[in-house]
Amino acid sequence: MKCIPLIDNRSHAIKDLKYFETEKTISEEDINSLKEISHRTIKDIIENDNLLIFPSDLNKSKDIDGNKTIFNIYNNEVRTNNLMGFIGYNETQIKITSRFASEDKDYFLHYMLQKVLCFNIFDLQHSTNKDDSFDFLIYMFIHFFQKAIRQGIYKSYQKREYNDANVRGAIDINRHIKNNIPFNGKVAYKTREYSYDNNITQLIRHTIEYINTKSKGILNIAKEEVKNSISQMIEATSSYDKNKRQNIIGKNLKKLNHPYFYEYEPLRKICVQILRHEEIKYGREENKIYGILFDGAYLWEEYIYTILKDLNFKHPRNKEKTDGINLLNNKWSVYPDFYNYDKKIVLDTKYKMLNKNNEEIDGSDKHQIISYVYTLGAKKGGFVYPSENKEFSFDNIGILNREYNKNILEDYSPSIFKYAFLIPNKKSNEENFENINDFKKEIEKSENDFEKKIESEFQ
């Protein structure tokens, strides 16, 4: 099956689109599939097809609107947004890479996913496969598996059949006559027990076994926290039988509603997608959109937090209403991406490129950063964005104008800056990376430079 490459946040002329493998121009059938995907809203596809998206709660996303489409087609051009990953329709497959990808290897996206979804619980020891979609599913499985297991192992009532002398349920007359006549001291009966060994835990167990088979034991390189969770799940599913996989999948196709074990619903969806991966991917479900996509802006923000949280920055959460800045006596609160009250600095992440003339900074973003700076009494406010240009990193845009408030804020002159976080790729390195660990070594230099700048510049 041929795959069509797209790049996030770009316009692509349909007539110029070519397949990854053959470099041949795409077919009319593929063009119709592109149009079919572009006609459907994200929310509609999630609810009715086989699309997974991260973050799974669209309210947490900065840029994803469920009423918008994955990409748009205008005047024979495909315009992508901040979404990256893999999507398909029937025989058409589309791979949307980050703009920092080198050919078909998007180490930047893989690295962000491993840092954000599997932070500190996964060793970067393997190379990315050609089948990126399966790698993406593994990252999401580990992430949601750990979140679910923190709520405890899922328990539910299960029907059990016994035939012994310790009767503790309703007697099964037919089975008792069949098995225990003449009387042998045993009674056949049924019970309804609260058990860890149930359809959901069996689904998770089958997924663990499937991943280990397909990815050559990738879960074996997980760190102790994941291994311990896997051991608990294996112990809880003593009735596991690999020959019952399709039966278990069929019992877990409906949405799981549970007031306590709510983290198991996104995990259920991931498990079903993994176990049906080849069936879905290779078009056995006609006229269904399938795939897995990630919000680039959200990933970028969460990736930067993996660096800043060790520097005691707060990361306000608008949906959860945590760590916000109180503006009007608890009546209005705002939620900057990051701030450190001691260092007097506020940071806003931008996944898009910011040019030297600062024309790409929206007016609303300018107003926001200024209001955050003044409210917190910060000395500096800044934008952090990814860049492939290593010629500059820190750009001091200027000091905020005090012409109209000289008397009120006489000793207060905060400034605004932008920081270009270098993303290693072809343009910034003379040699290509052989695997993701080579990329990791280079991007860790960017992380160290960023940390040093925060530590030294804003004392």
C-alpha positions as CSV (number, residue, x, y, z in Angstrom):
1,M,0.0,0.0,0.0
2,K,1.4,3.4,-1.0
3,C,1.7,6.3,1.5
4,I,1.3,10.0,0.7
5,P,3.7,12.3,2.7
6,L,2.5,15.7,4.0
7,I,4.1,18.2,6.3
8,D,2.3,19.9,9.2
9,N,1.4,23.6,8.8
10,R,2.1,23.6,5.0
11,S,0.2,24.1,1.8
12,H,0.7,21.2,-0.7
13,A,-0.3,21.4,-4.3
14,I,-2.3,18.2,-5.1
15,K,-0.7,17.9,-8.5
16,D,2.7,17.7,-6.9
17,L,1.9,15.1,-4.3
18,K,3.9,11.9,-4.8
19,Y,4.1,8.5,-3.0
20,F,6.9,7.9,-0.4
21,E,8.1,4.7,-2.0
22,T,7.9,5.3,-5.7
23,E,7.9,9.1,-6.2
24,K,5.0,8.6,-8.6
25,T,2.2,11.1,-8.7
26,I,-0.9,10.1,-6.6
27,S,-3.9,8.6,-8.3
28,E,-7.4,10.0,-8.7
29,E,-8.6,7.5,-6.1
30,D,-6.2,9.0,-3.6
31,I,-7.3,12.5,-4.4
32,N,-10.9,11.5,-3.7
33,S,-9.9,9.9,-0.4
34,L,-8.2,13.2,0.6
35,K,-11.4,15.1,-0.2
36,E,-13.4,12.5,1.8
37,I,-11.2,13.1,4.9
38,S,-11.3,16.9,4.5
39,H,-15.1,16.9,4.4
40,R,-15.5,15.4,7.9
41,T,-15.0,17.2,11.2
42,I,-12.5,15.8,13.8
43,K,-15.3,15.2,16.3
44,D,-17.4,13.3,13.7
45,I,-14.5,11.0,12.7
46,I,-13.6,10.2,16.3
47,E,-17.2,9.3,17.2
48,N,-17.9,7.2,14.1
49,D,-14.7,5.9,12.7
50,N,-11.3,4.5,13.9
51,L,-9.4,7.7,14.6
52,L,-7.4,8.2,17.8
53,I,-6.2,11.6,18.7
54,F,-3.9,13.0,21.4
55,P,-4.8,14.7,23.7
56,S,-7.9,12.4,23.8
57,D,-9.7,15.2,25.6
58,L,-10.0,17.9,23.0
59,N,-10.7,20.5,25.7
60,K,-7.0,20.1,26.7
61,S,-5.8,21.0,23.2
62,K,-4.6,24.5,22.4
63,D,-5.4,24.4,18.7
64,I,-7.6,21.4,17.9
65,D,-11.3,22.2,17.5
66,G,-13.5,19.2,17.2
67,N,-15.7,21.1,14.7
68,K,-12.8,21.7,12.3
69,T,-11.2,19.3,9.8
70,I,-7.9,17.4,9.9
71,F,-6.8,19.3,6.8
72,N,-8.4,21.6,4.3
73,I,-8.5,21.5,0.5
74,Y,-8.7,24.9,-1.3
75,N,-8.1,25.5,-5.0
76,N,-6.4,22.1,-5.5
77,E,-4.2,22.6,-2.5
78,V,-4.0,20.6,0.7
79,R,-3.5,22.8,3.8
80,T,-2.4,21.0,6.9
81,N,-2.6,22.3,10.4
82,N,-0.8,21.4,13.7
83,L,-1.8,17.8,13.5
84,M,0.9,15.1,12.9
85,G,0.8,11.4,12.6
86,F,-0.9,8.8,10.4
87,I,-4.3,8.7,8.8
88,G,-6.0,6.7,6.0
89,Y,-9.2,5.9,4.1
90,N,-9.7,2.6,2.4
91,E,-6.5,2.0,0.3
92,T,-5.1,5.5,0.8
93,Q,-2.6,6.2,3.6
94,I,-1.3,9.6,4.6
95,K,1.6,10.4,6.8
96,I,1.8,13.9,8.3
97,T,5.3,14.6,9.6
98,S,6.7,17.6,11.5
99,R,8.5,20.2,9.4
100,F,11.7,19.0,11.1
101,A,11.5,15.5,9.7
102,S,14.4,14.2,7.5
103,E,12.9,12.3,4.5
104,D,10.6,9.7,6.1
105,K,12.2,9.8,9.6
106,D,10.5,12.1,12.0
107,Y,12.8,11.8,15.0
108,F,11.5,15.0,16.4
109,L,7.9,13.8,16.7
110,H,9.1,10.4,18.1
111,Y,11.3,12.1,20.6
112,M,8.5,14.5,21.8
113,L,6.1,11.6,22.1
114,Q,8.5,9.5,24.1
115,K,9.3,12.4,26.4
116,V,5.7,13.5,26.9
117,L,3.9,10.2,26.9
118,C,6.5,7.9,28.4
119,F,8.7,10.4,30.3
120,N,11.1,8.6,32.6
121,I,9.5,5.2,32.0
122,F,11.0,4.3,28.7
123,D,14.6,3.9,27.4
124,L,15.3,5.4,24.0
125,Q,17.1,2.3,22.7
126,H,15.3,1.4,19.5
127,S,15.1,2.9,16.1
128,T,11.9,4.1,14.5
129,N,10.3,1.6,12.2
130,K,8.8,2.2,8.8
131,D,5.4,1.6,10.3
132,D,5.3,4.8,12.5
133,S,1.7,4.2,13.3
134,F,2.4,1.2,15.4
135,D,5.2,3.0,17.3
136,F,2.7,5.8,18.0
137,L,0.2,3.3,19.4
138,I,2.9,1.8,21.7
139,Y,3.8,5.2,23.1
140,M,0.1,5.9,23.8
141,F,-0.5,2.5,25.3
142,I,2.4,3.0,27.8
143,H,1.1,6.4,28.7
144,F,-2.6,5.4,29.3
145,F,-1.7,2.1,30.8
146,Q,0.3,3.9,33.6
147,K,-2.5,6.4,34.1
148,A,-5.1,3.6,34.4
149,I,-3.0,1.4,36.7
150,R,-2.6,4.3,39.2
151,Q,-6.4,4.0,39.8
152,G,-5.8,0.3,40.6
153,I,-6.4,-2.8,38.6
154,Y,-9.8,-2.8,37.0
155,K,-12.4,-4.9,38.8
156,S,-15.9,-6.0,37.7
157,Y,-18.5,-8.6,38.4
158,Q,-18.0,-11.8,36.5
159,K,-20.2,-14.9,36.2
160,R,-18.4,-18.0,37.4
161,E,-19.4,-21.7,37.3
162,Y,-18.2,-24.1,40.0
163,N,-18.7,-27.8,40.8
164,D,-17.6,-28.5,44.4
165,A,-18.9,-29.0,47.9
166,N,-18.6,-25.3,48.9
167,V,-21.9,-24.1,47.6
168,R,-22.1,-20.2,47.6
169,G,-24.4,-19.4,44.7
170,A,-27.5,-20.5,42.7
171,I,-27.5,-24.2,41.9
172,D,-27.3,-25.1,38.2
173,I,-29.8,-28.0,38.1
174,N,-29.0,-29.2,34.5
175,R,-25.2,-29.1,35.0
176,H,-25.6,-30.7,38.4
177,I,-27.6,-33.7,37.0
178,K,-25.1,-34.1,34.1
179,N,-22.0,-34.0,36.3
180,N,-22.9,-35.2,39.7
181,I,-25.4,-38.1,39.3
182,P,-25.0,-40.5,41.0
183,F,-24.2,-38.1,43.8
184,N,-20.4,-37.7,44.4
185,G,-20.5,-35.0,47.1
186,K,-20.3,-32.1,44.7
187,V,-22.8,-29.5,43.7
188,A,-22.8,-27.5,40.4
189,Y,-23.6,-23.8,41.0
190,K,-23.2,-20.3,39.6
191,T,-21.9,-17.2,41.2
192,R,-21.4,-13.5,40.4
193,E,-18.0,-12.4,41.8
194,Y,-16.1,-9.2,41.9
195,S,-12.9,-10.1,40.0
196,Y,-9.7,-8.6,38.6
197,D,-9.8,-11.2,35.9
198,N,-12.4,-9.7,33.5
199,N,-12.9,-8.6,29.9
200,I,-11.0,-5.3,30.3
201,T,-7.9,-6.8,32.0
202,Q,-7.9,-9.6,29.5
203,L,-7.9,-7.0,26.7
204,I,-4.9,-5.3,28.3
205,R,-3.1,-8.6,28.8
206,H,-3.6,-9.6,25.1
207,T,-2.3,-6.1,24.1
208,I,0.8,-6.6,26.2
209,E,1.5,-10.0,24.7
210,Y,0.8,-8.7,21.1
211,I,3.2,-5.7,21.5
212,N,6.0,-7.9,22.8
213,T,5.5,-10.2,19.8
214,K,5.3,-7.5,17.1
215,S,7.9,-5.1,18.5
216,K,10.5,-7.8,19.4
217,G,10.1,-7.3,23.2
218,I,10.0,-3.5,23.2
219,L,8.2,-3.5,26.6
220,N,11.3,-5.3,28.0
221,I,13.3,-2.1,27.8
222,A,10.7,-0.2,29.8
223,K,11.8,1.0,33.2
224,E,10.9,-0.7,36.4
225,E,7.6,1.3,37.0
226,V,6.2,-0.1,33.7
227,K,7.5,-3.6,34.3
228,N,6.0,-3.7,37.8
229,S,2.6,-2.7,36.3
230,I,2.9,-5.3,33.6
231,S,3.6,-8.0,36.2
232,Q,0.5,-7.0,38.2
233,M,-1.6,-7.3,35.1
234,I,-0.2,-10.7,34.2
235,E,-0.8,-11.9,37.7
236,A,-4.4,-10.6,37.6
237,T,-5.3,-12.4,34.3
238,S,-4.6,-16.1,35.2
239,S,-7.2,-17.3,32.7
240,Y,-5.4,-15.7,29.7
241,D,-5.6,-17.8,26.5
242,K,-4.0,-16.4,23.4
243,N,-6.5,-18.3,21.2
244,K,-9.4,-16.2,22.7
245,R,-8.0,-12.9,21.4
246,Q,-10.8,-12.2,18.8
247,N,-13.4,-13.2,21.4
248,I,-11.9,-10.7,23.9
249,I,-11.8,-7.9,21.3
250,G,-15.4,-8.5,20.4
251,K,-16.4,-8.1,24.1
252,N,-14.6,-4.7,24.4
253,L,-15.9,-2.8,21.4
254,K,-18.4,-0.8,23.4
255,K,-17.5,2.3,25.3
256,L,-16.6,1.7,28.9
257,N,-18.5,3.9,31.4
258,H,-17.3,3.6,35.0
259,P,-17.5,6.4,37.7
260,Y,-14.1,5.4,39.2
261,F,-12.0,3.6,36.6
262,Y,-12.5,6.3,34.1
263,E,-8.9,6.2,32.9
264,Y,-9.5,2.7,31.5
265,E,-11.7,4.0,28.6
266,P,-8.9,5.7,26.6
267,L,-6.8,2.6,27.4
268,R,-9.5,0.4,26.1
269,K,-9.6,2.3,22.8
270,I,-5.8,2.1,22.4
271,C,-5.8,-1.7,23.1
272,V,-8.5,-2.3,20.5
273,Q,-6.7,-0.2,18.0
274,I,-3.4,-2.1,18.6
275,L,-5.0,-5.5,18.4
276,R,-6.9,-4.6,15.2
277,H,-4.0,-2.7,13.8
278,E,-3.4,-4.7,10.6
279,E,-7.1,-5.3,10.1
280,I,-7.9,-1.6,10.2
281,K,-4.7,-0.4,8.4
282,Y,-5.0,-2.6,5.5
283,G,-8.5,-1.6,4.5
284,R,-10.6,-4.4,5.7
285,E,-13.2,-1.9,7.0
286,E,-14.4,-0.1,3.9
287,N,-15.2,3.6,3.9
288,K,-13.9,4.2,7.4
289,I,-11.3,6.8,8.3
290,Y,-8.6,5.3,10.5
291,G,-5.4,6.5,12.1
292,I,-3.7,8.3,15.0
293,L,-2.9,12.0,15.2
294,F,-1.2,14.3,17.6
295,D,-1.7,18.0,18.3
296,G,1.7,19.5,17.6
297,A,1.1,22.7,19.7
298,Y,0.1,20.6,22.7
299,L,3.1,18.2,22.4
300,W,5.5,21.2,22.0
301,E,4.1,22.8,25.2
302,E,4.2,19.6,27.2
303,Y,7.7,18.8,25.9
304,I,9.0,22.2,27.0
305,Y,7.5,21.5,30.4
306,T,9.6,18.3,30.8
307,I,12.5,20.8,30.9
308,L,11.0,23.6,32.8
309,K,9.5,21.6,35.7
310,D,13.0,20.9,37.0
311,L,13.5,24.7,37.2
312,N,10.4,25.2,39.4
313,F,8.2,26.7,36.7
314,K,4.5,26.4,37.2
315,H,2.4,25.1,34.3
316,P,-1.2,26.3,34.7
317,R,-4.0,24.1,33.5
318,N,-7.0,26.0,32.2
319,K,-9.4,23.0,32.2
320,E,-8.4,21.8,35.7
321,K,-8.3,25.5,36.9
322,T,-4.9,25.0,38.6
323,D,-2.1,27.5,39.1
324,G,-3.9,30.3,37.4
325,I,-3.2,34.0,37.9
326,N,-5.9,35.9,39.8
327,L,-6.8,39.2,38.0
328,L,-9.9,40.4,39.7
329,N,-10.3,39.2,43.3
330,N,-10.9,35.6,42.2
331,K,-13.5,36.6,39.6
332,W,-11.1,36.5,36.6
333,S,-8.1,34.1,36.2
334,V,-5.7,33.7,33.4
335,Y,-3.5,30.7,32.5
336,P,-0.1,31.4,30.9
337,D,1.8,28.4,29.6
338,F,4.6,28.8,32.2
339,Y,5.7,31.2,34.9
340,N,8.3,31.3,37.7
341,Y,7.4,33.9,40.3
342,D,10.9,33.9,41.9
343,K,12.7,34.4,38.6
344,K,10.0,37.0,37.5
345,I,9.6,35.4,34.1
346,V,6.6,34.3,32.0
347,L,6.9,32.0,29.0
348,D,4.5,31.2,26.2
349,T,5.1,28.4,23.8
350,K,4.5,28.7,20.1
351,Y,4.8,25.7,17.7
352,K,4.7,27.9,14.6
353,M,7.8,29.7,13.2
354,L,8.4,33.3,14.3
355,N,10.3,35.4,11.8
356,K,12.8,38.2,12.6
357,N,10.3,40.9,12.1
358,N,7.9,39.3,14.6
359,E,5.1,39.4,12.1
360,E,3.9,35.9,13.0
361,I,3.1,36.8,16.6
362,D,-0.7,37.3,16.8
363,G,-2.0,40.5,18.3
364,S,-3.9,38.5,21.0
365,D,-0.6,36.7,21.9
366,K,1.1,40.1,22.3
367,H,-1.7,41.4,24.5
368,Q,-1.7,38.2,26.6
369,I,2.0,38.1,27.3
370,I,2.0,41.8,28.3
371,S,-0.9,41.3,30.7
372,Y,0.8,38.3,32.3
373,V,4.0,40.3,32.8
374,Y,2.3,43.2,34.4
375,T,0.0,41.1,36.6
376,L,2.9,39.0,38.0
377,G,5.3,42.0,38.1
378,A,7.6,39.9,36.0
379,K,10.9,41.3,34.6
380,K,10.6,39.4,31.3
381,G,8.1,37.7,29.2
382,G,9.0,35.5,26.2
383,F,7.9,33.2,23.4
384,V,9.6,29.8,23.0
385,Y,9.4,28.3,19.5
386,P,11.1,25.5,17.6
387,S,13.6,26.4,14.9
388,E,16.0,24.7,12.5
389,N,18.1,27.9,12.2
390,K,21.2,27.7,14.5
391,E,22.3,31.3,13.7
392,F,20.3,32.8,16.5
393,S,18.5,31.6,19.6
394,F,17.7,34.5,21.9
395,D,16.2,37.7,20.5
396,N,15.3,40.5,22.8
397,I,12.3,42.2,21.1
398,G,12.4,45.2,23.3
399,I,11.4,47.0,26.6
400,L,7.7,47.7,27.2
401,N,6.9,51.4,26.5
402,R,6.3,53.5,29.6
403,E,5.5,56.7,27.8
404,Y,2.0,56.8,29.1
405,N,2.7,55.6,32.7
406,K,6.0,57.1,33.7
407,N,4.8,58.3,37.0
408,I,3.0,55.1,38.0
409,L,5.6,52.6,37.1
410,E,8.8,54.6,37.4
411,D,11.2,51.8,38.3
412,Y,9.5,49.0,36.3
413,S,10.8,48.3,32.8
414,P,9.9,44.7,31.8
415,S,11.0,43.4,28.4
416,I,9.7,40.9,25.9
417,F,11.9,38.3,24.1
418,K,11.6,35.2,21.9
419,Y,13.8,32.1,22.1
420,A,14.4,29.9,19.1
421,F,14.9,26.3,20.4
422,L,17.1,24.5,17.9
423,I,15.7,21.3,16.5
424,P,18.5,19.1,15.0
425,N,17.8,18.1,11.4
426,K,19.5,18.1,8.0
427,K,19.8,21.9,7.8
428,S,21.4,22.2,11.3
429,N,23.7,19.2,11.1
430,E,26.2,18.1,8.4
431,E,25.5,14.4,8.8
432,N,22.2,12.5,9.0
433,F,21.2,10.6,12.1
434,E,21.4,6.8,12.0
435,N,18.8,6.4,14.7
436,I,16.8,8.2,17.3
437,N,19.7,8.0,19.9
438,D,21.9,10.1,17.6
439,F,19.0,12.7,17.4
440,K,18.7,12.5,21.2
441,K,22.3,13.4,21.8
442,E,21.9,16.5,19.6
443,I,18.6,17.7,21.0
444,E,19.9,17.3,24.6
445,K,22.4,20.0,23.7
446,S,19.5,22.3,22.8
447,E,17.8,21.4,26.1
448,N,21.0,22.2,28.0
449,D,21.4,25.5,26.2
450,F,17.8,26.4,27.0
451,E,18.2,25.5,30.7
452,K,21.4,27.6,31.0
453,K,19.7,30.6,29.3
454,I,16.9,30.5,31.8
455,E,19.2,30.0,34.7
456,S,21.7,32.7,33.7
457,E,19.6,35.4,32.0
458,F,16.9,35.6,34.5
459,Q,18.6,35.7,37.9
